[in-house]
Amino acid sequence: MSWFADREKGIIKAYANDLMVAEIKTDQGFEFGLTPLTIGKLANGERYFKGSIDDLVILRDNAVTQS
C-alpha cells in the first residue's frame, strides 16, 4: 500500500499493487501537523500493526514514474 498527498490540490490517493484504490478530495485543505511520522502504530503509541512491513519508501517533493 502506498499513499500520495498533494496539499495544494487537497488530494490524497492510496495505491495497492500500483493500482489506485482510493482517493479523497477536499476543498478545505489538510495539514499533516507536528506529530512525528509513525509506521506500524498509531502516533499516540497505541495499537501496533500486527503483521510485517517491507519495501518501505518515503519520498518528499518527488514524483515517481514508471520508466
KELUMVEX-772163 format. One record per residue (C-alpha): residue in one letter; x, y, z; chain. Coordinates in steps of 0.02 Angstrom, whole numbers, always signed. Layout:
<node><r>A</r><xx>X</xx><yy>Y</yy><zz>Z</zz><c>A</c></node>
...
***
This chain:
<node><r>M</r><xx>+0</xx><yy>+0</yy><zz>+0</zz><c>A</c></node>
<node><r>S</r><xx>+65</xx><yy>+172</yy><zz>-41</zz><c>A</c></node>
<node><r>W</r><xx>-3</xx><yy>+347</yy><zz>-18</zz><c>A</c></node>
<node><r>F</r><xx>+15</xx><yy>+509</yy><zz>-116</zz><c>A</c></node>
<node><r>A</r><xx>-37</xx><yy>+677</yy><zz>-46</zz><c>A</c></node>
<node><r>D</r><xx>-48</xx><yy>+842</yy><zz>-140</zz><c>A</c></node>
<node><r>R</r><xx>-79</xx><yy>+976</yy><zz>-8</zz><c>A</c></node>
<node><r>E</r><xx>-105</xx><yy>+1116</yy><zz>-134</zz><c>A</c></node>
<node><r>K</r><xx>-241</xx><yy>+1021</yy><zz>-230</zz><c>A</c></node>
<node><r>G</r><xx>-316</xx><yy>+942</yy><zz>-73</zz><c>A</c></node>
<node><r>I</r><xx>-299</xx><yy>+764</yy><zz>-138</zz><c>A</c></node>
<node><r>I</r><xx>-241</xx><yy>+604</yy><zz>-52</zz><c>A</c></node>
<node><r>K</r><xx>-230</xx><yy>+444</yy><zz>-155</zz><c>A</c></node>
<node><r>A</r><xx>-199</xx><yy>+265</yy><zz>-96</zz><c>A</c></node>
<node><r>Y</r><xx>-120</xx><yy>+133</yy><zz>-207</zz><c>A</c></node>
<node><r>A</r><xx>-109</xx><yy>-57</yy><zz>-190</zz><c>A</c></node>
<node><r>N</r><xx>-2</xx><yy>-156</yy><zz>-312</zz><c>A</c></node>
<node><r>D</r><xx>+20</xx><yy>+1</yy><zz>-419</zz><c>A</c></node>
<node><r>L</r><xx>-169</xx><yy>+25</yy><zz>-439</zz><c>A</c></node>
<node><r>M</r><xx>-262</xx><yy>+172</yy><zz>-361</zz><c>A</c></node>
<node><r>V</r><xx>-386</xx><yy>+100</yy><zz>-236</zz><c>A</c></node>
<node><r>A</r><xx>-447</xx><yy>+260</yy><zz>-150</zz><c>A</c></node>
<node><r>E</r><xx>-448</xx><yy>+447</yy><zz>-173</zz><c>A</c></node>
<node><r>I</r><xx>-501</xx><yy>+586</yy><zz>-55</zz><c>A</c></node>
<node><r>K</r><xx>-527</xx><yy>+766</yy><zz>-112</zz><c>A</c></node>
<node><r>T</r><xx>-562</xx><yy>+915</yy><zz>-1</zz><c>A</c></node>
<node><r>D</r><xx>-582</xx><yy>+1099</yy><zz>-36</zz><c>A</c></node>
<node><r>Q</r><xx>-538</xx><yy>+1140</yy><zz>+145</zz><c>A</c></node>
<node><r>G</r><xx>-357</xx><yy>+1082</yy><zz>+131</zz><c>A</c></node>
<node><r>F</r><xx>-269</xx><yy>+974</yy><zz>+258</zz><c>A</c></node>
<node><r>E</r><xx>-119</xx><yy>+985</yy><zz>+372</zz><c>A</c></node>
<node><r>F</r><xx>+0</xx><yy>+849</yy><zz>+424</zz><c>A</c></node>
<node><r>G</r><xx>+39</xx><yy>+944</yy><zz>+584</zz><c>A</c></node>
<node><r>L</r><xx>+186</xx><yy>+923</yy><zz>+701</zz><c>A</c></node>
<node><r>T</r><xx>+151</xx><yy>+743</yy><zz>+751</zz><c>A</c></node>
<node><r>P</r><xx>+301</xx><yy>+633</yy><zz>+708</zz><c>A</c></node>
<node><r>L</r><xx>+279</xx><yy>+506</yy><zz>+569</zz><c>A</c></node>
<node><r>T</r><xx>+250</xx><yy>+331</yy><zz>+638</zz><c>A</c></node>
<node><r>I</r><xx>+249</xx><yy>+170</yy><zz>+540</zz><c>A</c></node>
<node><r>G</r><xx>+164</xx><yy>+17</yy><zz>+610</zz><c>A</c></node>
<node><r>K</r><xx>+74</xx><yy>+101</yy><zz>+755</zz><c>A</c></node>
<node><r>L</r><xx>-37</xx><yy>+248</yy><zz>+795</zz><c>A</c></node>
<node><r>A</r><xx>+52</xx><yy>+411</yy><zz>+833</zz><c>A</c></node>
<node><r>N</r><xx>-7</xx><yy>+405</yy><zz>+1014</zz><c>A</c></node>
<node><r>G</r><xx>+83</xx><yy>+238</yy><zz>+1039</zz><c>A</c></node>
<node><r>E</r><xx>-75</xx><yy>+132</yy><zz>+1045</zz><c>A</c></node>
<node><r>R</r><xx>-124</xx><yy>-13</yy><zz>+931</zz><c>A</c></node>
<node><r>Y</r><xx>+28</xx><yy>-83</yy><zz>+844</zz><c>A</c></node>
<node><r>F</r><xx>+10</xx><yy>-159</yy><zz>+670</zz><c>A</c></node>
<node><r>K</r><xx>+3</xx><yy>-349</yy><zz>+682</zz><c>A</c></node>
<node><r>G</r><xx>+99</xx><yy>-404</yy><zz>+530</zz><c>A</c></node>
<node><r>S</r><xx>+253</xx><yy>-364</yy><zz>+430</zz><c>A</c></node>
<node><r>I</r><xx>+300</xx><yy>-211</yy><zz>+329</zz><c>A</c></node>
<node><r>D</r><xx>+426</xx><yy>-220</yy><zz>+187</zz><c>A</c></node>
<node><r>D</r><xx>+482</xx><yy>-118</yy><zz>+37</zz><c>A</c></node>
<node><r>L</r><xx>+451</xx><yy>+46</yy><zz>+127</zz><c>A</c></node>
<node><r>V</r><xx>+495</xx><yy>+205</yy><zz>+31</zz><c>A</c></node>
<node><r>I</r><xx>+466</xx><yy>+383</yy><zz>+89</zz><c>A</c></node>
<node><r>L</r><xx>+481</xx><yy>+523</yy><zz>-38</zz><c>A</c></node>
<node><r>R</r><xx>+462</xx><yy>+709</yy><zz>-19</zz><c>A</c></node>
<node><r>D</r><xx>+427</xx><yy>+830</yy><zz>-161</zz><c>A</c></node>
<node><r>N</r><xx>+470</xx><yy>+699</yy><zz>-292</zz><c>A</c></node>
<node><r>A</r><xx>+361</xx><yy>+616</yy><zz>-422</zz><c>A</c></node>
<node><r>V</r><xx>+388</xx><yy>+432</yy><zz>-455</zz><c>A</c></node>
<node><r>T</r><xx>+354</xx><yy>+374</yy><zz>-631</zz><c>A</c></node>
<node><r>Q</r><xx>+371</xx><yy>+206</yy><zz>-714</zz><c>A</c></node>
<node><r>S</r><xx>+507</xx><yy>+207</yy><zz>-847</zz><c>A</c></node>
***
